[in-house]
Amino acid sequence: MKYAIVIPDGCADEPVAQLGNLTPLQAARLPNMDRIAQAGVVGLANNVPSPLTPASDVATLSLFGYDPLECYTGRAPLEAAAMGVHLGPHDWAIRCNLVYAPDGQMRDFTAGHISSDEAAQLIGALQKELGGHEVAWGTLEFHAGVQYRHVLVWRGRTAASPFPGTTTQPPHDIPDRPLADYQPRGPAAELLVALMEASKPILAAHPVNAQRIAAGKKPATQIWLWGQGQAPRLQPFCERFGLRGAIISAVDLVRGVGALLGWHRIDVPGATGYLDTNYANKGRYAVDALGAFDLVCVHIEAPDEASHEGRADEKVKALERIDEHIVGPLLDALPRYGEYRILVEPDHRTTLATRAHAYGPVPFATCGTGITPHGASRYDEPTAGQFGLQFDPGWRLMPWWLGR
């Protein structure tokens, strides 16, 4: 049996006036996702249990069949895994965003979608000035990731650490809000705030930012630290479910989850983790991977990014491109292998109204071998709630879908 998963990140939403009081899933033309709903079943899954924060780290673990209440340790350790950064038993990883906050408000948590090459130079400067310093029983290391997404590692000498009990705020959930209201809290707050403040003059003096300003682009004005945690322990997916998997994503977080599960990482040319990602290449690479792996997962960040920017039209366009270039080709290719199943499911909700992640169930659609259609006409939030198929907690969906 071949399995394919498509994750349109953050696509679940609420009706919005810009779309005639429809959700983006309702407003978009999605013939292939609708084909899955008509040939199979639709339902709801709650991937973010309270009290965990609604975000892709928690939700992706749930989606892949792992109880985040048991195995989640923080977002940054998952991204560190994707970057090949090893965490020892006393180490902590902290997510390090390059952001644009010139007036003390979170104006752009992506620093104008800074390029990876530019960001690497800025992170290198931070490592030179701040890395290697002894702070709170450990030393600091800055590691460059993709675009605005990076990792700070605190290498602990002993089990003593300032991070337990510390709370931090994801920058994408505070658009245009005062930074002072969302600073870290707890034992490590003073350290994290000091590092964020120390980054400002270093970044302000860097030639990369001078060039961005001259080109009319947003500079990276500081770092924002959040999502701290230690290395999680996850049972490999092949041991848990008996399947060899592959992951396609432009986002280190999702790549990191895949790496910790033992999945093969497939890098796709033109995959950006943004609205301009190469949807067609993602679809082609996913179809090609079906021959070598039991399960192929394609993650697309674009719908989530559109929500964070409050762009309803772009969210609809992203969904339509996913449907045409990824879901359609997979749906056409899978039957060539005999028995198969395909699943379309976002990780979490990201609402256009708030431009932030939100709690609540997300809709899924699946069809294939052994799945009896139950009469759905389309794939969207209201339809998914009509048939009584619900998974709460959401991690129970995966073993059901795999028949394990």
HELIX and SHEET records of a PDB file:
HELIX    1   1 ALA A   17  LEU A   19  5                                   3    
HELIX    2   2 PRO A   24  ALA A   27  1                                   4    
HELIX    3   3 PRO A   31  ALA A   39  1                                   9    
HELIX    4   4 SER A   56  LEU A   63  1                                   8    
HELIX    5   5 PRO A   68  CYS A   71  1                                   4    
HELIX    6   6 ARG A   75  ALA A   82  1                                   8    
HELIX    7   7 SER A  116  LEU A  130  1                                  15    
HELIX    8   8 PRO A  171  ASP A  173  5                                   3    
HELIX    9   9 LEU A  179  TYR A  182  5                                   4    
HELIX   10  10 ALA A  189  ALA A  204  1                                  16    
HELIX   11  11 PRO A  207  ALA A  214  1                                   8    
HELIX   12  12 PHE A  237  PHE A  241  1                                   5    
HELIX   13  13 ASP A  252  LEU A  261  1                                  10    
HELIX   14  14 TYR A  279  ALA A  289  1                                  11    
HELIX   15  15 ALA A  302  HIS A  308  1                                   7    
HELIX   16  16 ALA A  312  ILE A  322  1                                  11    
HELIX   17  17 ASP A  323  VAL A  327  3                                   5    
HELIX   18  18 GLY A  328  ALA A  333  1                                   6    
HELIX   19  19 LEU A  334  TYR A  337  5                                   4    
HELIX   20  20 GLU A  381  ALA A  384  1                                   4    
HELIX   21  21 GLY A  394  ARG A  396  5                                   3    
HELIX   22  22 LEU A  397  LEU A  402  1                                   6    
SHEET    1   A 8 HIS A 264  ILE A 266  0                                        
SHEET    2   A 8 GLY A 245  ILE A 248  1                                        
SHEET    3   A 8 LEU A 295  ILE A 300  1                                        
SHEET    4   A 8 LYS A   2  PRO A   8  1                                        
SHEET    5   A 8 TYR A 340  VAL A 344  1                                        
SHEET    6   A 8 VAL A 362  GLY A 368 -1                                        
SHEET    7   A 8 VAL A  41  ALA A  45 -1                                        
SHEET    8   A 8 GLN A 390  PHE A 391  1                                        
SHEET    1   B 5 GLU A 134  VAL A 135  0                                        
SHEET    2   B 5 GLY A 138  VAL A 146 -1                                        
SHEET    3   B 5 ARG A 149  GLY A 156 -1                                        
SHEET    4   B 5 TRP A  92  VAL A  99 -1                                        
SHEET    5   B 5 GLN A 222  GLY A 229 -1                                        
SHEET    1   C 2 ARG A 349  THR A 351  0                                        
SHEET    2   C 2 ALA A 356  ALA A 358 -1                                        
END                                                                             
